[in-house]
Amino acid sequence: MAEVEVWRGGVASWECDQMGHLNVGFYVAKSMEALAGVAGELGMPGAFAANAEATLVVREQHIRFLREARPGAPLHITSGVLEMGETDARIMLLMHHQSGELAASFQTVVAHATARDGRAFPWPDRIRARAEALQTDVPANAAPRSIGLAPIETQASLARADQLGLPRTGLGVIDARDCDAFGRMRTEIFMHRLSDGIPHFFAGRRPGAVDPDRKVGGAALEYRLIHHAWPRAGDRLELRSGSAGGDPRFRRLVHWLLDPDTGRPWGSAEAIAVSFDLETRKLITLSDAEFARVEADAVKGLGL
């Protein structure tokens, strides 16, 4: 196993949410900084610079959140290459606490693409040679647990969202601050929008929050995000979300980031989410009555 450190930093208080831990959007932001480090190790040190000819375009991400990171926590990320195809690669990014424990893992599928139009083209031999030296495996605790990684043909569309009755949980527009050096929406913006939509989805009825004296929050344990297209400044976004069921401890949530003008998907995501006690930091198991309530709202067949 050959891994190399590609990022080192920490958790700022302004990056944390109302649960008191690092917001999921900033996990992804830090992983994208780390991906620039991976590009450097592969021999593409300027891959994300404005004058780049070739870059790495993220196609999808599988994320496991393993141990929460709270304000002031020092973190670092190591990386290796899991596999490399003709024009794509699956990269392993492992976020560690100072103790060495994993805070999160990211399997990130990237395309070797032209910087301006995102057109995939073959890896050169020199990069393949570097990737061979960085070959690694997926640690057992970073492997997919409740979300599969099989190829999918997305069902996401505005018409389908309307048909299923998926509530609107976000609506807005991409501006220049949301875009990278090539004018495409930054990868972490998708996760930031999902995070912003969660309070609208639960609408004050978070599972497990039946006791008014109990402080209940939520957390994601696992995510798969697929990027279907890349918005640019001025493009509008609409987020639709639904529950695909679960059990008394876990909820399976699905989010579709859509173009409200064309109805086509920008991205789709599946998450495994839990409720937890904000004082004990323990997961909450729903009562039979509460489980029946939330299960009644599940949308059968809902997926990526």
C-alpha positions in Angstrom: 0.0 0.0 0.0 1.5 3.3 -1.1 -0.1 6.4 0.3 1.2 10.0 0.4 0.1 13.0 2.4 -1.7 15.5 0.2 -3.3 17.9 2.7 -2.9 19.1 6.3 -5.0 21.6 8.1 -7.8 21.9 10.7 -11.3 22.7 11.6 -12.4 26.4 12.0 -15.4 27.2 14.2 -17.1 28.9 11.2 -16.9 25.6 9.3 -19.0 23.9 11.9 -22.8 23.6 11.9 -25.4 23.7 14.6 -24.5 20.1 15.6 -21.1 21.4 16.8 -19.0 19.5 14.2 -17.5 20.1 10.8 -20.2 20.6 8.2 -20.3 18.1 5.4 -19.7 20.7 2.8 -16.4 21.6 4.3 -15.4 17.9 4.4 -15.8 18.0 0.7 -14.0 21.3 0.3 -11.0 19.9 2.2 -11.0 16.8 0.0 -10.9 19.0 -3.1 -7.8 20.7 -1.7 -6.4 17.3 -1.2 -7.3 16.3 -4.8 -5.1 19.2 -6.0 -2.3 17.5 -3.9 -3.0 14.2 -5.7 -2.8 16.0 -9.0 0.6 17.3 -8.0 1.8 13.8 -7.0 0.6 12.5 -10.4 2.7 15.1 -12.2 -0.1 17.6 -12.8 0.9 20.4 -10.3 -1.1 23.1 -12.0 -4.2 21.1 -12.8 -6.5 23.5 -11.0 -4.8 26.7 -12.1 -6.6 29.2 -14.4 -4.0 28.5 -17.2 -4.2 24.7 -17.0 -4.6 22.7 -20.2 -5.6 19.5 -18.4 -7.4 19.0 -15.1 -9.2 16.5 -13.0 -13.0 16.6 -13.2 -14.9 14.9 -10.4 -17.6 12.5 -11.7 -18.7 11.0 -8.4 -17.8 10.6 -4.7 -18.4 8.0 -2.1 -17.9 9.3 1.4 -17.9 7.7 4.8 -18.0 9.9 7.9 -16.3 7.9 10.6 -15.5 10.2 13.5 -16.8 13.7 14.0 -14.3 16.6 13.8 -15.0 19.5 16.1 -13.6 23.1 16.2 -9.9 23.2 16.6 -9.3 19.6 15.5 -6.1 19.1 13.5 -6.6 16.9 10.4 -4.5 15.6 7.6 -5.3 13.6 4.4 -3.4 10.8 2.7 -4.1 9.5 -0.7 -3.5 6.7 -3.2 -4.8 5.4 -6.5 -7.3 2.5 -6.4 -7.6 2.0 -10.1 -7.0 3.9 -13.4 -8.9 3.5 -16.7 -8.3 4.9 -20.1 -9.5 8.4 -19.1 -10.6 8.1 -15.5 -9.3 7.0 -12.1 -10.7 6.2 -8.7 -8.7 8.0 -6.0 -8.7 7.1 -2.3 -8.6 10.0 0.1 -8.3 9.3 3.9 -8.9 12.1 6.4 -7.1 11.4 9.7 -7.4 12.9 13.1 -4.1 13.7 14.9 -4.4 10.4 16.7 -4.4 8.6 13.3 -8.1 7.6 13.6 -10.1 8.1 10.4 -12.4 11.1 10.4 -13.7 10.4 6.9 -12.9 8.6 3.7 -13.5 9.6 0.1 -13.5 7.4 -3.0 -13.4 10.1 -5.7 -13.8 9.2 -9.4 -12.1 11.7 -11.6 -11.8 12.2 -15.4 -8.6 13.4 -17.0 -10.1 16.2 -19.0 -9.5 19.3 -20.9 -9.6 22.3 -18.5 -12.0 24.5 -20.5 -14.7 22.1 -21.8 -14.2 19.1 -19.5 -13.7 16.7 -22.4 -12.1 13.4 -21.2 -9.0 12.2 -22.9 -6.4 9.4 -22.2 -3.9 9.6 -19.4 -0.3 9.9 -20.7 2.2 7.2 -19.9 4.2 9.4 -17.4 1.0 9.8 -15.2 0.2 6.1 -15.5 3.7 5.4 -14.1 3.2 7.7 -11.2 -0.2 6.2 -10.5 1.3 2.7 -10.4 3.7 3.9 -7.6 0.7 5.2 -5.7 -1.5 2.1 -5.9 -3.4 1.4 -2.7 -6.4 -0.5 -1.3 -9.6 0.5 0.5 -9.3 0.1 4.2 -12.0 -2.1 5.7 -13.6 0.8 7.7 -13.6 3.0 4.6 -15.4 0.5 2.3 -19.0 1.1 1.2 -21.4 -0.1 3.9 -25.0 0.8 3.1 -24.7 2.4 -0.3 -23.6 0.5 -3.4 -21.2 1.8 -6.1 -22.7 0.0 -9.1 -23.2 2.1 -12.2 -26.6 3.8 -12.4 -28.8 5.4 -15.0 -30.3 8.3 -13.1 -34.0 8.7 -12.6 -33.6 12.4 -11.6 -35.6 15.0 -13.4 -38.0 17.8 -12.5 -40.9 15.9 -14.0 -40.1 12.8 -12.0 -39.7 14.8 -8.8 -43.2 16.3 -9.4 -44.6 12.9 -10.1 -43.2 11.5 -6.9 -44.2 14.6 -4.8 -40.6 15.3 -3.7 -40.6 18.6 -1.7 -38.5 21.5 -2.8 -35.6 21.9 -0.3 -33.5 24.4 -2.1 -33.7 27.0 -4.9 -31.1 29.5 -6.0 -28.5 30.4 -8.6 -24.8 29.9 -9.1 -22.7 33.0 -8.9 -19.1 33.6 -9.7 -18.0 32.9 -6.1 -19.4 29.4 -6.4 -17.2 28.6 -9.5 -13.7 27.3 -10.0 -10.9 28.7 -12.2 -12.6 27.2 -15.3 -16.1 28.7 -14.6 -17.7 25.5 -13.4 -19.5 25.1 -10.1 -17.0 24.0 -7.4 -17.5 20.4 -6.4 -18.2 21.2 -2.7 -21.1 23.5 -3.6 -23.3 20.5 -4.3 -22.8 19.2 -0.7 -23.2 22.7 0.8 -26.6 23.0 -1.0 -27.7 19.5 0.3 -26.7 20.6 3.9 -28.7 23.8 3.5 -31.7 21.9 2.4 -32.0 19.4 5.3 -33.8 21.8 7.7 -36.4 22.4 5.0 -36.8 18.6 4.4 -37.4 17.8 8.1 -39.4 21.0 8.6 -39.1 20.9 12.4 -40.0 17.2 12.6 -36.6 15.6 12.8 -36.9 11.9 13.6 -36.5 11.2 17.3 -37.2 14.7 18.4 -40.4 13.8 20.4 -39.2 14.9 23.8 -39.1 18.8 23.9 -36.4 18.7 26.6 -34.1 16.5 24.5 -31.7 18.3 22.2 -31.7 16.3 18.9 -29.5 16.8 15.9 -28.6 14.8 12.8 -25.6 13.5 11.0 -24.7 11.8 7.8 -22.8 8.5 8.0 -22.3 7.8 4.3 -22.9 9.5 1.0 -22.7 8.9 -2.7 -22.8 11.9 -4.9 -22.9 11.8 -8.7 -22.2 14.8 -10.8 -24.2 14.7 -14.1 -23.4 18.2 -15.4 -21.7 21.3 -14.2 -23.6 24.6 -13.7 -21.9 27.9 -14.4 -22.5 31.4 -13.1 -26.1 32.4 -13.7 -27.4 28.8 -13.9 -30.3 28.1 -11.6 -30.6 25.3 -9.1 -33.5 23.5 -7.6 -33.1 20.8 -4.9 -35.7 18.1 -4.4 -35.4 15.6 -1.6 -37.1 12.5 -0.3 -36.8 9.6 2.1 -36.3 6.1 0.6 -37.0 4.4 3.9 -34.8 2.9 6.6 -34.9 1.3 10.0 -35.3 2.6 13.6 -31.7 3.9 13.5 -31.0 4.9 10.0 -32.7 6.9 7.2 -31.9 6.6 3.5 -32.3 10.1 1.9 -32.1 10.9 -1.8 -31.5 14.4 -3.2 -31.8 15.6 -6.8 -30.1 18.9 -7.8 -32.0 20.0 -10.9 -32.0 22.7 -13.5 -35.5 24.3 -13.0 -35.3 25.7 -16.6 -34.7 22.5 -18.4 -35.7 19.9 -15.8 -32.4 18.0 -16.3 -30.3 16.9 -13.4 -27.1 18.7 -12.3 -26.4 16.0 -9.7 -28.0 13.3 -7.5 -27.0 12.0 -4.1 -27.9 9.2 -1.7 -27.2 9.5 2.0 -27.4 7.4 5.2 -28.5 9.7 8.0 -29.1 9.4 11.7 -30.6 11.4 14.5 -28.4 11.8 17.6 -28.5 13.3 21.1 -26.5 16.5 21.1 -25.6 16.1 24.7 -24.6 12.5 24.8 -23.4 12.4 21.1 -25.1 9.0 20.8 -27.3 7.7 18.0 -31.1 7.7 18.7 -33.1 4.6 18.0 -36.7 5.5 17.1 -39.7 4.2 19.0 -42.1 2.0 17.1 -44.6 4.9 16.8 -41.9 7.4 15.6 -40.5 4.9 13.1 -44.0 4.2 11.7 -44.5 8.0 11.3 -41.3 8.6 9.3 -41.6 5.4 7.3 -45.1 6.5 6.2 -43.4 9.4 4.4 -40.9 7.2 2.5 -41.1 7.1 -1.3 -40.9 3.6 -2.7 -38.3 3.1 -5.4 -36.6 6.4 -4.9 -33.0 6.3 -6.0 -30.1 8.1 -7.6 
